[in-house]
């Protein structure tokens, strides 16, 4: 006898109104040739800095924070850049100290970091 004939049907996933993550961070790690006129975030250590941010978040026990690598966000000249949701706050980051300050102040404390914040004018975006 096949045991599958008596199994219960799969249950639908439970939907909640609460998001899975409280904060979602996307760090651009796009790479272009060094000679490209726009530059690239990946050419400025963004992957290593994003990975550092992930390790720091784990060390701090931040389980409801998600940090992801992302492709080109079309702000190459300002890079490396990250965007933090749900706020949609954009930041430039160049050092581990920048990343730690953004994580501790903005992501954990809810306080923006003006010295690293980017003010984006949509009319200036390329492509």
VEXSE-503997 format. One record per residue (C-alpha): residue number from 1; residue in three letters; x negated, y negated, z. Coordinates in nm, 2 decimals, always signed. Layout:
<titis>
TITI, n, res, c1, c2, c3
TITI, NUM, ALA, X, Y, Z .
...
</titis>
This chain:
<titis>
TITI, n, res, c1, c2, c3
TITI, 1, UNK, +0.00, +0.00, +0.00 .
TITI, 2, UNK, -0.13, -0.35, -0.09 .
TITI, 3, UNK, -0.17, -0.57, +0.22 .
TITI, 4, UNK, -0.09, -0.88, +0.01 .
TITI, 5, UNK, +0.28, -0.78, -0.02 .
TITI, 6, UNK, +0.34, -0.85, +0.35 .
TITI, 7, UNK, +0.13, -1.17, +0.39 .
TITI, 8, UNK, +0.29, -1.50, +0.48 .
TITI, 9, UNK, +0.30, -1.77, +0.21 .
TITI, 10, UNK, +0.03, -2.04, +0.25 .
TITI, 11, UNK, +0.15, -2.34, +0.44 .
TITI, 12, UNK, +0.13, -2.69, +0.30 .
TITI, 13, UNK, -0.14, -2.91, +0.44 .
TITI, 14, UNK, -0.02, -3.13, +0.73 .
TITI, 15, UNK, +0.00, -3.50, +0.62 .
TITI, 16, UNK, -0.08, -3.76, +0.88 .
TITI, 17, UNK, -0.05, -4.14, +0.86 .
TITI, 18, UNK, -0.40, -4.17, +1.01 .
TITI, 19, UNK, -0.69, -4.17, +0.76 .
TITI, 20, UNK, -0.95, -3.90, +0.79 .
TITI, 21, UNK, -1.23, -4.15, +0.81 .
TITI, 22, UNK, -1.21, -4.49, +1.00 .
TITI, 23, UNK, -1.48, -4.63, +0.78 .
TITI, 24, UNK, -1.62, -4.52, +0.44 .
TITI, 25, UNK, -1.95, -4.66, +0.32 .
TITI, 26, UNK, -2.07, -4.63, -0.04 .
TITI, 27, UNK, -2.44, -4.70, -0.11 .
TITI, 28, UNK, -2.54, -4.75, -0.47 .
TITI, 29, UNK, -2.83, -4.52, -0.57 .
TITI, 30, UNK, -2.82, -4.57, -0.94 .
TITI, 31, UNK, -3.16, -4.55, -1.12 .
TITI, 32, UNK, -3.27, -4.72, -1.43 .
TITI, 33, UNK, -3.61, -4.76, -1.60 .
TITI, 34, UNK, -3.83, -5.01, -1.41 .
TITI, 35, UNK, -3.83, -5.23, -1.72 .
TITI, 36, UNK, -3.45, -5.26, -1.74 .
TITI, 37, UNK, -3.35, -5.63, -1.72 .
TITI, 38, UNK, -3.09, -5.57, -1.45 .
TITI, 39, UNK, -3.31, -5.36, -1.22 .
TITI, 40, UNK, -3.15, -5.08, -1.02 .
TITI, 41, UNK, -3.07, -5.01, -0.66 .
TITI, 42, UNK, -3.23, -4.66, -0.68 .
TITI, 43, UNK, -3.56, -4.82, -0.78 .
TITI, 44, UNK, -3.55, -5.01, -0.45 .
TITI, 45, UNK, -3.54, -4.71, -0.21 .
TITI, 46, UNK, -3.16, -4.72, -0.18 .
TITI, 47, UNK, -3.13, -4.34, -0.17 .
TITI, 48, UNK, -3.38, -4.31, +0.12 .
TITI, 49, UNK, -3.21, -4.60, +0.31 .
TITI, 50, UNK, -2.86, -4.45, +0.26 .
TITI, 51, UNK, -3.00, -4.11, +0.39 .
TITI, 52, UNK, -3.14, -4.30, +0.69 .
TITI, 53, UNK, -2.80, -4.45, +0.75 .
TITI, 54, UNK, -2.64, -4.10, +0.75 .
TITI, 55, UNK, -2.90, -3.97, +1.00 .
TITI, 56, UNK, -2.85, -4.27, +1.22 .
TITI, 57, UNK, -2.47, -4.23, +1.22 .
TITI, 58, UNK, -2.51, -3.86, +1.31 .
TITI, 59, UNK, -2.75, -3.95, +1.59 .
TITI, 60, UNK, -2.50, -4.20, +1.72 .
TITI, 61, UNK, -2.22, -3.94, +1.71 .
TITI, 62, UNK, -2.01, -4.13, +1.45 .
TITI, 63, UNK, -1.79, -3.85, +1.33 .
TITI, 64, UNK, -1.51, -4.06, +1.17 .
TITI, 65, UNK, -1.75, -4.26, +0.96 .
TITI, 66, UNK, -1.84, -4.13, +0.61 .
TITI, 67, UNK, -2.14, -4.25, +0.42 .
TITI, 68, UNK, -2.18, -4.16, +0.05 .
TITI, 69, UNK, -2.42, -4.20, -0.23 .
TITI, 70, UNK, -2.25, -4.39, -0.52 .
TITI, 71, UNK, -2.33, -4.46, -0.88 .
TITI, 72, UNK, -2.37, -4.80, -1.03 .
TITI, 73, UNK, -2.14, -5.06, -0.86 .
TITI, 74, UNK, -2.23, -5.33, -1.12 .
TITI, 75, UNK, -2.42, -5.56, -0.88 .
TITI, 76, UNK, -2.76, -5.45, -0.98 .
TITI, 77, UNK, -2.92, -5.79, -0.96 .
TITI, 78, UNK, -2.83, -5.81, -0.59 .
TITI, 79, UNK, -2.94, -5.45, -0.50 .
TITI, 80, UNK, -2.96, -5.24, -0.33 .
TITI, 81, UNK, -2.60, -5.28, -0.23 .
TITI, 82, UNK, -2.33, -5.10, -0.03 .
TITI, 83, UNK, -1.96, -5.16, +0.01 .
TITI, 84, UNK, -1.77, -5.07, +0.33 .
TITI, 85, UNK, -1.41, -4.98, +0.34 .
TITI, 86, UNK, -1.14, -5.04, +0.44 .
TITI, 87, UNK, -1.26, -5.40, +0.45 .
TITI, 88, UNK, -1.42, -5.41, +0.11 .
TITI, 89, UNK, -1.73, -5.58, +0.26 .
TITI, 90, UNK, -2.04, -5.59, +0.04 .
TITI, 91, UNK, -2.39, -5.60, +0.17 .
TITI, 92, UNK, -2.74, -5.61, +0.04 .
TITI, 93, UNK, -2.99, -5.39, +0.23 .
TITI, 94, UNK, -3.37, -5.36, +0.19 .
TITI, 95, UNK, -3.50, -5.21, +0.51 .
TITI, 96, UNK, -3.41, -4.95, +0.78 .
TITI, 97, UNK, -3.36, -5.25, +1.01 .
TITI, 98, UNK, -3.10, -5.39, +0.77 .
TITI, 99, UNK, -2.92, -5.05, +0.76 .
TITI, 100, UNK, -2.92, -5.01, +1.14 .
TITI, 101, UNK, -2.79, -5.37, +1.19 .
TITI, 102, UNK, -2.51, -5.31, +0.94 .
TITI, 103, UNK, -2.42, -4.98, +1.10 .
TITI, 104, UNK, -2.43, -5.10, +1.46 .
TITI, 105, UNK, -2.28, -5.44, +1.41 .
TITI, 106, UNK, -2.02, -5.41, +1.13 .
TITI, 107, UNK, -1.93, -5.04, +1.12 .
TITI, 108, UNK, -1.94, -4.97, +1.49 .
TITI, 109, UNK, -1.88, -5.32, +1.64 .
TITI, 110, UNK, -1.65, -5.47, +1.37 .
TITI, 111, UNK, -1.88, -5.77, +1.35 .
TITI, 112, UNK, -2.00, -5.87, +1.00 .
TITI, 113, UNK, -2.36, -5.94, +0.93 .
TITI, 114, UNK, -2.37, -6.27, +0.75 .
TITI, 115, UNK, -2.74, -6.27, +0.66 .
TITI, 116, UNK, -2.69, -5.95, +0.45 .
TITI, 117, UNK, -2.33, -6.01, +0.33 .
TITI, 118, UNK, -2.27, -6.06, -0.04 .
TITI, 119, UNK, -2.00, -6.30, -0.17 .
TITI, 120, UNK, -1.89, -6.15, -0.50 .
TITI, 121, UNK, -1.74, -6.37, -0.77 .
TITI, 122, UNK, -1.55, -6.12, -1.00 .
TITI, 123, UNK, -1.60, -6.35, -1.30 .
TITI, 124, UNK, -1.97, -6.29, -1.29 .
TITI, 125, UNK, -1.96, -5.91, -1.32 .
TITI, 126, UNK, -2.12, -5.75, -1.62 .
TITI, 127, UNK, -1.94, -5.48, -1.82 .
</titis>
